[in-house]
Amino acid sequence: MDKKHKFERWIITQFGEHIKRKLADFDIEDGYHDETINAMWIGFCAGMMVG
């Protein structure tokens, strides 16, 4: 499972199914369009690299 799928599974578990709508707005170059989700995505990826 790649990082994006792990992140999306984690964030849905934390915030519920309604967050899927915001997760659909993902751009390979810009990330997620929601600033808060994008910040969590960046932190999640950094944690995966360190851990």
PyMOL commands that set and color helices and strands:
alter all, ss='L'
color gray80, all
select helices_A, chain A and resi 3-15+17-23+35-50
alter helices_A, ss='H'
color red, helices_A
select strands_A, chain A and resi 26-27+31-32
alter strands_A, ss='S'
color yellow, strands_A
deselect
rebuild
show_as cartoon
